[in-house]
């Protein structure tokens, strides 16, 4: 679920997680039963507005709007627009259209005293209500890359079949000797065509010849432009070229030079989402404490991310070798003690 939250936030710019505490309905699948916390991901298009505090900018109310379609017992199609207003005091549900059978509109109190929704905002700005998708910056380059590639393929398809070029001195004689045409003028007037199928041998007179016209590959002509656009995508997205796939040629130097860029990008993304994950952890601890009567010394949490190690096995082995050699040399030279 954590990976799904990150993926949705990077792709869509925002991801909203709603923590709820619900009774288990599938007793046959979950015989242990009981009540458990549910990790619900809200599609970002359903969050139409976030009302914030005028001073601190903290979220005071979420307004959700969703379309619901279903089919009743008579086979008739039904639809409804469900609007929810959620704040720390209450939750209001409004229905426009047909009321779903498993939903009861109205107002209910919020038993938690806080809004159990966490906003994961990607590349957020203080002046912007919602985040920005990572695809937005590279979208112009991706569209241009697509257009260039499409035109190159269309050109290649158009010119892939060689065209026959005939160099003739007597057109009437050529048509009569090879295709049995006695009157070239009438043949042209009637819209006659020449079909080379079954004509493995063509008869020519002196100084007459035939050859095929072939064009250069359209994709090859566009190769330099496609490569330029690819590196524009690499630079704008801060993604090393080797991460796009093994088919992308990358030298060892490019891997070593671009890896720090990727590490800094990952570290920046982690910093952006650390506060949101800590807020989500506080929600979980607060719900658990109130519902189960537990008490925690603190609701503060620390996020431990996996360390990013760009080294391979060979680099790690060489580093270990250098460290052990240095320690051995220092011990033999009495620079350090055995302890």
N, C-alpha and C positions, 0 to 999 in steps of 0.2 A: 504493500500500500504506500510505503514511503517512496519507492521508485515511481509509482503511478502518479503521486502528487507532484514530484519533481518534473516528470515528463509532461504532465498537463500544464504546469506552470510555465515551463520553457516554451511549449508549443503555443499555448493560448494566451500567455501573459499573466493569467490569474488561475488560482485553484482555491476553492472554498471547501473546508472540511467541517462537517456538522457532527459533533459527538452527541449521541443519544443513549439513553439507558432504557432497554426494552425487555419485555418478557419473551422467552423463547417459545415460538409457536410450533415448531416441528419437533414434537416430543419423541416421535419414532426415530428421528435422525440424531437428536440430542437428548438421550434419556436422562442425562444429568440435570437438564432443565435449569430452572432458576432465571435470574436476570443478569444480563451482561451488557457491556458497553458496545455500541455499534459505531463503526468508523464509516461515515457517509460522505461521499464526495459529491458536491453540488456542481452541476454544469455551470460554467461561468456566465453563460447567456441567460440563466434564470435569475441572477442577481442584477436587478435593474437599477437599484439605488442603494447607497450606503449613507445614512444620515449621521453626520459626525459632530462632535463637540466643536463649537466655534472657536475655542481657545486652544485646546490640546490637540484637536483633530482625531481624537479617539472615536471609534465606531460606537454610536449610541443605538442605532436601529438598522436592521437589514430588511430590505423589501425584496421579496422573491416573487417571481411571476413565471408560471409554467403552463404548458398546454397538455391536456390529458385526453386521450382518445380511448374508447372502449366500445364493446358491442353488448347490448342487453340480451335478455333471454329470448326476445322476439326476433333477434337478428338485425335489429336496427342499430345504425352507427350513432354513437353519442360522443360529444366532446364538451370540454369545459376548460375555462381559464381559471386557474387557482392562484390567488394572490395571498401572500403571507407577509405579515409585519411582525418582526421578532425583536424584542428588546429585553432588558433584564427584568422587567416587571411582568410582561404579558406576551402572549402570542395570539394574534388575530388572524383568522382564516376566512377569506371571502371567496365566493365561487360565482363566476359569470358563466351562464349557460346551464347545462344539465349537471345535477349534483351527483358525483360518483357514489356508488353504494357503500363504499368503505370509508367515507369521509364525512365528518360532521362539521359544518361551518359554525363559526362563532368565535368566542373569546375565552381563553383559558389563561390561568396565571402561570408564570414561570417559576417553578419550585426551586431553581438553583440560585437565583439572585444575580446571575451574570448571563451574557450571551454565549452559548456554547458553540460558536462558529469562529473558525480561524481562517484568516485571509493570507494565503501565500502569494505574495506579490513579486513578480519577476522584473528586475531592472526598474524598480519603482522610483518615481520622482515625488518630491514633497508636494508639488503643485498638481499632480495627477491623481485622480481617484483610483484608477486601475493601473495594472502593470503593462509591460510591453512584451510582445512575443519576440523570441530570438529569431524567428523567421522574417520579421518585418524589415530588418536591416538588409537582409540578403535577397529579399523578394525581387527587387528590380534586376539584380544580376541573374537570378534563377530564371526569370521570365525571358531576359535577353538570351541567355544560354539556350533555352528551349526554342526560341524563335530561330536562332542561327542554326541550330542542329536540325530543326524541322525543314528549313529552306534548303539546307545542304542535302538532306535525304531526298527531298522532292526533286532537286536538281540532278542528283545521282540517278534517281529512278527515271527521269526524263531522258538522260543522255547515256544510260547504261547500254542501250541497244544501238550498235553501230549503224550509221546511215551509208547507203550505197551511193557512190559518186561515179557517174558514167561520163567519159570523155569521148564524144562521137563526132564524126564528120558527116555521116549519112544516117540521119535518124530513121528515115523511111526504110532504108536497107537493113538497119539493125532490127527494127520491129518485124520486118518481113522474114528475115532469116531465123529469128529466135522465137517469135510469138505468133507468126502467121498473120500479121496485120497487113492487109493490102492497101488500105486507105488510111493513112495516119490522121488526116484532117477529120474524117468521119469518126475515127476511133477516139480522138480527143473530144470531139463535140458530144459524143454519147457518154462521156465520162468514163472511158475505159481505164483500167488499172493493170499494172504489170505485177504478176505473181511469180516469184523466183522458185517456188516449190516445184520440184521435179525437173529443174533446169540446172543440173550439175555442170553442164557445158554451155558456154556462151560463145557465139561466133562474132569476131570483130574483124574489121578491115585494117589496113595499114594506118598507123598513127592513132589508133583508137585504143582506149584502155579503160579499166574499171578499178576502183579502190574503195575501201571503207574509211569513213570519217569517224574518228573517235575523239572524244573530249577528255580532258584531264578530270580526275576525281574531284567532285564538288566538295566532298568532305575534307579532302586533303587541303584544298584552298582555304577552307574555314578553320583548319586545325589551329593556326596561330591565334585566331580570335577566340576560339573555344578555350585554349590554354590560358589566355589572358583573363577571360571571364572566370575560369576556375580559380585562379589565384586571387581574384577580387573577392570571391566567395570565401576563400581560405582566410584572407586578411580581415575581412569584415566580421566574420563569425568567430574569429580568434580560435579556429580549429586547425590543428596541424594537418598537412596534406596527407600524411600516412594514415591518419585515422579514418579517411574516407574509403579505405579498402586496400588490399594487398596488390591490386592491379595498378594502383597509382605509383608510378616510379618515384622513389625517394632515396636520396643518398644518405649515408650515415651522418654526414655533417648536418643535413637538414633536420634529421630526427633529433640530434643533440641540441640544435639551436632552437627548434620550435617546441620542444618539450617544456621548458620553463614557462612559455606563454600559456600552454594548456594548464599547467599546475597553478599559475596565478589566477586563471579564469575559474578553475574549480574552487579555489580557496575563496574567491570573491562571491561565487554563488552560495557557498556554504555560509558565509557571513550574512548574506541577505536572508537566508531561511532559518538561521539559528534562533532568532528571537521568536519566530512563528512556532517552531517546534517546542520551544520552552513554554510558550503560552498554551499550546495544546496539552503539554504535560501537566501544567497547573490545572487545566480543566478536568483532566482525568483524575488527578489526586483529589480535587475538591468534590467531584461527584462521588468518588469512592468513599471519601470521609463522611459525607452527609448521608449517603444511602445505606452504608454498611456500619455506620457508627464507629469507624476507625479514626484514629488521630495520628497525624504526622507531625514531626517536629518542625518541618518546613516544607513548603511547596516549591522551593527553588530547585532547579535541576541544572545539570551540566551536560551539554551535548558533546559526545566523544565521536569524532569522525575518524574513519580509517585513514591512516597516513598514506599520502601519495608518494610512492617510491618509484621513480623512473628507471632505476637500475635493473639490469638483468642478472642472471645467475653468475655470469662471468665477472661483472663489475663488483658484485658483492664478495666473490671469492678473492679477487685481487685486493680489495680493501682489507679483508681479513688477513691476507698474507702480509701486507705492508704493516699492519698494526702489530702482528705477532713478531715480525722481524724487528720493528722499532723497540718493542718491549724487551726482546732478547738482547739487543745491542745495548740498551740502557742498563739492563741488569748486569751484563758482563763489564760494562764500563763504570759500575758503581754509581750511576746517576740516580737509581732508585733502589729501594730495598726489595727483598723477596716478598714481604707482606704487601 
